[in-house]
Amino acid sequence: MTRTKSVFDEYGVIHSAFHDLPDDSLKVEFLEALAELEDEECHRTHNFPKTRLHKVVGVKEAIYRADVTKVSGWRIHLQYSNGGLHLKDLVPGGRHDAVGQVIKSKRGRYE
C-alpha cells in the first residue's frame, strides 16, 4: 500500500485551481500533480518526474514549486511544515518567471 504525505490547503489553492485553470485537461493534470506530491515514495527518493519539485532560489524562506505541467507554465507553491505539505499558491503560466514578485505580493502566506 502506498504511503501518503499529508497535504494542507489553508488558502484554498485546490478550489482556486478548479476555478482558475482554463480547461479540463489542466484540472486533471493538477490532480495528478497533487497525487505525486502526496506520494511518500517520491519524497523518500527525491524523484518527482511529473512536477519537477524544486526549491525556489533567491528567497529566504524554504519555498518549493511544482509544475502542474511544464508546457503550460502553471506552478504550485508549497512549504513543508510539521511533517506535511502546505499549499501556498497557484501561479498562472504568465507569472511563473517572476517568482520573487509573486511571493512578495502574498508575503503573509509564506512563513
C-alpha positions as CSV (number, residue, x, y, z in Angstrom):
1,M,0.0,0.0,0.0
2,T,1.3,3.4,-0.9
3,R,2.1,5.8,1.9
4,T,0.9,9.3,1.5
5,K,2.1,12.7,2.9
6,S,-0.5,15.0,4.4
7,V,-1.4,18.0,2.3
8,F,-2.9,21.1,3.9
9,D,-4.7,23.7,1.9
10,E,-5.2,26.7,4.2
11,Y,-5.5,29.2,1.3
12,G,-8.0,27.3,-0.9
13,V,-5.4,26.5,-3.6
14,I,-7.4,23.5,-4.8
15,H,-10.6,25.4,-5.0
16,S,-8.8,28.2,-6.9
17,A,-7.3,25.7,-9.3
18,F,-10.7,24.4,-10.3
19,H,-11.9,28.0,-10.7
20,D,-8.8,29.5,-12.4
21,L,-7.3,26.7,-14.6
22,P,-8.6,27.4,-18.2
23,D,-9.5,23.8,-19.3
24,D,-10.4,20.4,-18.0
25,S,-7.1,18.8,-19.1
26,L,-5.2,21.2,-16.9
27,K,-7.5,20.4,-14.0
28,V,-6.8,16.7,-14.4
29,E,-3.0,17.5,-14.6
30,F,-3.4,19.4,-11.4
31,L,-4.9,16.4,-9.7
32,E,-2.1,14.2,-11.0
33,A,0.5,16.7,-9.7
34,L,-1.2,16.6,-6.2
35,A,-1.1,12.8,-6.3
36,E,2.6,12.9,-7.0
37,L,3.2,15.4,-4.2
38,E,1.3,13.2,-1.7
39,D,3.3,10.1,-2.6
40,E,5.8,9.4,0.3
41,E,8.0,7.3,-2.1
42,C,8.6,10.4,-4.3
43,H,9.8,12.3,-1.2
44,R,11.9,9.4,0.1
45,T,13.8,9.1,-3.3
46,H,13.6,12.8,-4.2
47,N,12.2,11.9,-7.6
48,F,9.3,14.0,-8.9
49,P,9.2,13.2,-12.7
50,K,5.8,14.9,-13.3
51,T,6.0,18.0,-11.1
52,R,9.8,18.5,-11.0
53,L,9.5,19.7,-7.4
54,H,12.4,22.0,-6.5
55,K,13.3,24.7,-4.0
56,V,12.8,28.4,-5.1
57,V,16.2,30.1,-5.2
58,G,16.6,33.7,-4.1
59,V,14.1,33.8,-1.2
60,K,14.9,33.4,2.5
61,E,12.1,31.0,3.3
62,A,12.1,27.4,2.2
63,I,9.5,27.6,-0.5
64,Y,9.1,24.9,-3.1
65,R,7.4,25.0,-6.5
66,A,6.0,22.2,-8.6
67,D,4.8,22.2,-12.2
68,V,1.1,21.5,-13.0
69,T,2.6,20.9,-16.5
70,K,5.9,22.3,-17.7
71,V,4.5,23.5,-21.0
72,S,1.5,25.4,-19.5
73,G,3.7,27.3,-17.0
74,W,1.2,26.8,-14.2
75,R,3.0,26.2,-10.9
76,I,2.1,25.2,-7.3
77,H,4.0,26.9,-4.5
78,L,4.2,24.9,-1.2
79,Q,6.2,24.6,2.0
80,Y,7.0,21.7,4.3
81,S,5.9,22.1,7.9
82,N,5.1,19.7,10.7
83,G,5.6,16.6,8.5
84,G,3.2,17.7,5.8
85,L,2.9,19.9,2.7
86,H,1.2,23.2,2.9
87,L,-0.1,24.5,-0.4
88,K,0.5,28.2,-0.6
89,D,-0.4,29.4,-4.1
90,L,-1.3,28.5,-7.7
91,V,0.7,30.7,-10.0
92,P,-0.6,31.3,-13.6
93,G,1.6,30.5,-16.6
94,G,2.3,34.1,-17.4
95,R,3.6,34.9,-14.0
96,H,5.8,31.9,-13.1
97,D,9.1,33.6,-14.2
98,A,8.6,36.5,-11.7
99,V,8.6,34.1,-8.7
100,G,10.1,36.7,-6.4
101,Q,7.4,39.2,-7.1
102,V,4.7,36.6,-6.7
103,I,6.0,35.6,-3.3
104,K,6.4,39.2,-2.2
105,S,2.9,40.1,-3.2
106,K,1.5,37.4,-0.9
107,R,4.1,37.6,1.8
108,G,1.6,36.7,4.6
109,R,1.1,33.2,3.1
110,Y,4.8,32.3,3.3
111,E,6.2,31.8,6.8
